[in-house]
Amino acid sequence: MAQGRGSAARIVIVGITLLAMLLHCEVVHAAIYTVGDTGGWDENVESWPKGKVLKAGDTLVFKYDAGIHDVVVVDSNGYKNCDKPTGAKKYASGNDQITLAKGMNYFICDSPSHCESGMKIAVNAL
């Protein structure tokens, strides 16, 4: 079956358009952040997220002495009151990697008085 006049030209134009779109696509990579930077996950880390633009899919690495600290994923109430809700996910390896979900993500240390001493962070992932 013969194609109409101009069919080949349309195919070439569509191909060039698709190629141009592919070349202009931005490659997005998730970032990896060490919480507390060189100081790691420790007391007084609460302000660490300030000024950082974190995105859903980024990974937070919590480095700490596993015999002293832990990381617990909490909700806003658990964050505000330094309280671990029943069934909360707890990490205790000393080198935990947690992928951020879109929206607010809250983390505390469940060791006595650590959260109250600022060992907690609230991260808004875009």
Residue pairs with C-beta under 8 A, 6 or more apart in sequence:
30 55
30 57
30 58
30 59
30 99
31 54
31 55
31 58
31 59
32 58
32 59
32 61
32 97
33 52
33 54
33 58
33 59
33 60
33 61
34 40
34 60
34 61
34 63
35 41
35 45
35 48
35 60
35 61
35 62
35 63
35 107
35 121
36 42
36 45
36 48
36 63
37 48
39 45
40 62
40 63
40 64
41 62
41 63
41 64
41 69
41 71
41 109
41 119
42 64
42 69
42 119
43 114
43 117
43 118
43 119
44 117
44 118
44 119
45 118
45 119
45 120
45 121
46 118
46 119
46 120
46 121
47 118
48 121
49 121
49 122
49 123
49 124
53 126
54 100
54 123
54 124
54 125
54 126
55 100
55 125
55 126
56 100
56 101
56 102
56 103
56 125
56 126
57 99
57 100
57 125
58 99
58 100
58 125
59 97
59 98
59 99
59 100
60 97
60 98
60 99
60 100
60 107
60 123
61 95
61 96
61 97
62 71
62 91
62 95
62 96
62 97
62 98
62 107
63 94
63 95
64 70
64 71
64 94
64 109
65 94
66 92
66 93
66 94
68 111
69 94
69 109
69 111
69 114
69 119
70 90
70 91
70 92
70 109
70 110
70 111
71 90
71 91
71 92
71 96
71 98
71 107
71 108
71 109
72 78
72 84
72 88
72 89
72 90
72 91
72 107
72 108
72 109
72 110
73 88
73 89
73 90
73 91
73 98
73 105
73 106
73 107
74 83
74 84
74 85
74 88
74 106
74 107
74 108
75 85
75 106
76 104
76 106
76 122
77 83
77 85
78 84
78 85
78 88
78 106
78 108
79 106
79 107
79 108
79 120
79 122
82 108
82 115
82 116
82 120
84 90
84 108
84 110
90 110
91 98
98 105
98 107
100 123
100 125
101 125
102 125
102 126
103 124
103 125
104 122
104 123
104 124
104 125
105 122
105 123
105 124
105 125
106 120
106 121
106 122
106 123
107 120
107 121
107 123
108 114
108 115
108 119
108 120
109 115
109 119
109 120
111 119
